[in-house]
């Protein structure tokens, strides 16, 4: 048993911040908020006025796409896919995905992220990177029904579940990852839903990302992507729906009624010119929303605090209402909203008995002065370099802005090496 | 004479990046790009693969409003002004403004900003902070014609010009700062334009920020704010127009024909729910555009790299065109566009004979890996903590991410002390 005391911290709980608090971690859980710092502990960390929040959650990623970060920007979607991404993706292997996943995980931890949802391929290698690095993840094998490997991929997702679900001290969960309505025809989706149902797995899927997608699906099926997915039973499995930019009132009613959790990716939606998701309306109707970066190729970083900042800003202009997504709501999306979106029931709040996924934020940067409202400073003024300390599952992974376990120079070297390997096999 | 060599740098020039270059600064100017690092220099800085860009320019600020950073967020504009900001502003004095200006200047330098435009009051104290800290600035006294101090303020702006224009080794320029069409009636504006014309000063003014402003002006004057300002001769003085969110095609034609320079403030426009300025159209018509943070009370930081990132993202979604404001254009807005917006003719490019306002960017962060396109990484993935070194007017003000001349602990202390002084006089 290991007992760690975080003393002298500001504590974000119940949507407010309280100064001068103490927090005890016993093994992987939060076990007390003692009034004083007295007592016997294995480790004592002086928070020096830092702010403790639940670890940040990145609800939508394709982590190995760090390989394509700034590799091919400012292109039209189909040009980008056909000329650059698909040919390069065909050259990926487990070695490259593993190296890129380690890079992406390190970047996320550095930004205060303690758990993420991922959908890609060579997912055994992503799972291995997750297990080794200590982060928490909900992993899914990206599935498309229109490619020759459709059945093999579905089998891989089943195997991924059997091999990795609840592994890594419970940090890894596995979902099924049907890519999108326009790449997963109805018959294939029925197979996916059946497989997920059989294993008791949830589903992570892109839904209603672009106007074009919604038009295509309406033309083909006579209904919206949301209604189509609902009719197929996708939401009955438990579903994390990425994007939901082009959802109408009927769609939102379905999302709310079926407890679908939405991964909102403001940076990616802006960069790809997809649009702005109706997040204020989703929240008003009680839909659970978390934040995601999407892959680094369409962002181009994995900085979830930047997504919080975008979420706090863009919906105000989109609705012409300066009161939507106020600071405390933005911080909620970053933490508890994200944890709920990933299906966690004991993560996303700092409470006794809950998992010790904790981010400590340094408030000594110039942009934190003068000391006015802390939550507002966090939502509107902070940046991810303020993240000082990160615990996942009770383990200290970042302290004083340095990694405690990862060899960052090696991670950068391997990311570069494996990217060069991919590029050289292209030419 | 002091000669400084920056060696082994990547150089952003003519919209591209070249690796392995050297740059020589002699006193306040760039004097050579030698092929080798040989020779006699007073100072040699090894750039170790860092990227050198022209110093960043923040084209619109109310710097002392750092006092109100996160002081009153998530409120409606008139509530915010009437209940919080105006009562607090009435308690400001030169001491408070000086301390807050030093805080804001330090924050801007830390983010790679080498020059800024400001409009506020107690501007002698802001000028003093600019002179002492070494940053470059275009300062104006905020003027409103509907308050009792209208004539006194105009006189202050004249005095500011006579006292400070071209002072601080030429780093300080002074403009006139009529606040906005709805606070400066026509008769007052005629006085302002006459005073500016007499002194050969330019004008810095908020124009067409909100839909409500345009409606009010059209109702009162039968024309748009842009047409109204043009008819009054504002643009003939040389004009930096802040915001220009609600400009139509006729307005844009005027802005282009009269060489008006636009300060684009995406963060502030989003946060206040003002809207999204038609920047792609402004650029297409040849209007000069730079980036601004606006005051810290409506942002809430002074991080101009974040504004670049916003500018690179939001116009894509606003126009549903993923090709608008590509990476190189975003970087141009941050540097040369901003410098032109402030009226500088030998700042904003890294060229022989131009002023040595230079920002060096560390490319070793995880989000800079793998090494794909540098400009794309700068526009889409970087953040202001990557800023490593800053020169203004040939003087080294930041190195290894630390200030070389400013006492940051004292600046933070004074910012907090002076804010508390303001708050205590309110109660």
Contacts between the chains, C-beta under 8 A, distances in Angstrom:
chain1	res1	chain2	res2	distance
A	66	B	369	7.4
A	66	B	370	7.2
A	67	B	370	6.5
A	68	B	372	7.6
A	69	B	367	7.7
A	69	B	369	7.6
A	69	B	370	6.9
A	69	B	372	6.1
A	69	B	377	7.2
A	69	B	381	6.2
A	70	B	327	8.0
A	70	B	372	4.3
A	70	B	373	4.7
A	70	B	374	8.0
A	70	B	376	3.7
A	70	B	377	4.5
A	70	B	380	6.4
A	70	B	381	6.1
A	71	B	372	4.4
A	71	B	373	7.1
A	73	B	326	7.2
A	73	B	327	6.0
A	73	B	373	6.8
A	73	B	376	4.4
A	73	B	380	6.5
A	74	B	322	7.4
A	74	B	323	6.0
A	74	B	326	3.7
A	74	B	327	6.2
A	74	B	376	7.4
A	75	B	322	7.5
A	75	B	323	7.6
A	76	B	322	6.5
A	76	B	323	6.8
A	77	B	322	7.0
A	100	B	370	8.0
A	103	B	366	6.4
A	103	B	369	5.9
A	103	B	370	7.6
A	106	B	366	5.5
A	107	B	366	4.2
A	107	B	367	5.7
A	110	B	366	6.0
A	211	B	320	7.9
A	267	B	313	6.4
A	269	B	317	6.5
A	270	B	313	3.9
A	270	B	314	5.8
A	270	B	316	5.9
A	270	B	317	4.3
A	271	B	312	7.8
A	271	B	313	5.5
A	271	B	316	6.0
A	271	B	322	7.0
A	271	B	380	7.1
A	272	B	316	7.4
A	272	B	322	5.7
A	273	B	316	4.3
A	273	B	317	5.5
A	273	B	319	7.3
A	273	B	320	5.1
A	273	B	321	5.8
A	273	B	322	4.1
A	274	B	317	6.9
A	275	B	317	5.7
A	275	B	320	7.2
A	276	B	317	6.0
A	296	B	381	7.5
A	299	B	380	6.9
A	299	B	381	7.6
A	300	B	367	7.8
A	300	B	376	6.9
A	300	B	377	7.0
A	300	B	380	3.9
A	300	B	381	4.1
A	301	B	367	4.3
A	301	B	380	7.5
A	301	B	381	4.4
A	301	B	383	7.7
A	302	B	367	7.3
A	303	B	367	7.0
A	303	B	383	7.0
A	306	B	309	7.6
A	306	B	383	7.6
A	309	B	306	7.6
A	310	B	310	8.0
A	310	B	313	7.6
A	312	B	271	7.8
A	313	B	267	6.5
A	313	B	270	3.9
A	313	B	271	5.5
A	313	B	310	7.6
A	314	B	270	5.8
A	314	B	314	6.9
A	316	B	270	5.9
A	316	B	271	6.1
A	316	B	272	7.4
A	316	B	273	4.2
A	317	B	269	6.5
A	317	B	270	4.4
A	317	B	273	5.5
A	317	B	274	6.9
A	317	B	275	5.7
A	317	B	276	6.0
A	319	B	273	7.3
A	320	B	211	7.9
A	320	B	273	5.1
A	320	B	275	7.1
A	321	B	273	5.8
A	322	B	74	7.4
A	322	B	75	7.5
A	322	B	76	6.4
A	322	B	77	6.9
A	322	B	271	7.1
A	322	B	272	5.7
A	322	B	273	4.1
A	323	B	74	6.0
A	323	B	75	7.6
A	323	B	76	6.8
A	326	B	73	7.2
A	326	B	74	3.7
A	327	B	70	8.0
A	327	B	73	6.0
A	327	B	74	6.2
A	364	B	412	7.7
A	366	B	103	6.4
A	366	B	106	5.5
A	366	B	107	4.2
A	366	B	110	6.1
A	366	B	408	7.0
A	366	B	411	7.5
A	366	B	412	6.8
A	367	B	69	7.7
A	367	B	107	5.8
A	367	B	300	7.8
A	367	B	301	4.3
A	367	B	302	7.3
A	367	B	303	7.0
A	369	B	66	7.5
A	369	B	69	7.6
A	369	B	103	5.9
A	369	B	412	5.0
A	369	B	415	4.7
A	369	B	416	6.2
A	370	B	66	7.2
A	370	B	67	6.5
A	370	B	69	6.8
A	370	B	100	7.9
A	370	B	103	7.6
A	370	B	415	4.9
A	370	B	416	4.9
A	370	B	418	7.8
A	370	B	419	3.7
A	370	B	420	7.8
A	371	B	416	6.1
A	371	B	419	7.8
A	372	B	68	7.6
A	372	B	69	6.1
A	372	B	70	4.3
A	372	B	71	4.4
A	372	B	419	7.7
A	373	B	70	4.7
A	373	B	71	7.1
A	373	B	73	6.9
A	374	B	70	8.0
A	376	B	70	3.7
A	376	B	73	4.4
A	376	B	74	7.4
A	376	B	300	6.9
A	377	B	69	7.2
A	377	B	70	4.5
A	377	B	300	7.0
A	380	B	70	6.4
A	380	B	73	6.5
A	380	B	271	7.1
A	380	B	299	6.9
A	380	B	300	3.9
A	380	B	301	7.5
A	381	B	69	6.2
A	381	B	70	6.1
A	381	B	296	7.5
A	381	B	299	7.6
A	381	B	300	4.1
A	381	B	301	4.4
A	383	B	301	7.7
A	383	B	303	7.0
A	383	B	306	7.6
A	383	B	383	5.9
A	383	B	384	7.0
A	383	B	385	6.9
A	384	B	383	7.0
A	385	B	383	6.9
A	385	B	385	3.9
A	408	B	366	7.0
A	411	B	366	7.5
A	412	B	364	7.7
A	412	B	366	6.9
A	412	B	369	5.0
A	415	B	369	4.8
A	415	B	370	4.9
A	416	B	369	6.3
A	416	B	370	4.8
A	416	B	371	6.1
A	418	B	370	7.8
A	419	B	370	3.7
A	419	B	371	7.8
A	419	B	372	7.6
A	420	B	370	7.8
